[in-house]
C-alpha cells in the first residue's frame, strides 16, 4: 500500500521508489531483526529436545508473552489519504 501511495503521489518513478525505500526501511529492518531473534534457539537436533521444546513453549508463552510488545507489528495501518512527498 505504501508503494501504491508513492506511485500515486510522485510522478517520477525513480523518486517514487526512493521514497518508498525511505519510508519502509526502518520498519523492514525492525521486522527482519525480530524474525531473526525469534528464530534463534528453536532449532533442535534430537527428538527429546523437540519434545521438551514443544511441551514447554505454550507454558512460557502464557507466562511471559506480552501482547503489547508486538502491537507495533500487528496494529500498523497506512493512511491512504496522506500524500507522500518525493525524496532522492
Secondary structure, 3 states (H helix, E strand, C coil): CHHHHHHHHCCCHHHHHHHHHHHHHHHHHHHHHHHHHHHCCCCCCCHHHHHHHHHHHHHHHHHHCCHHHHHHHHCCCCCCCCCCCCCC
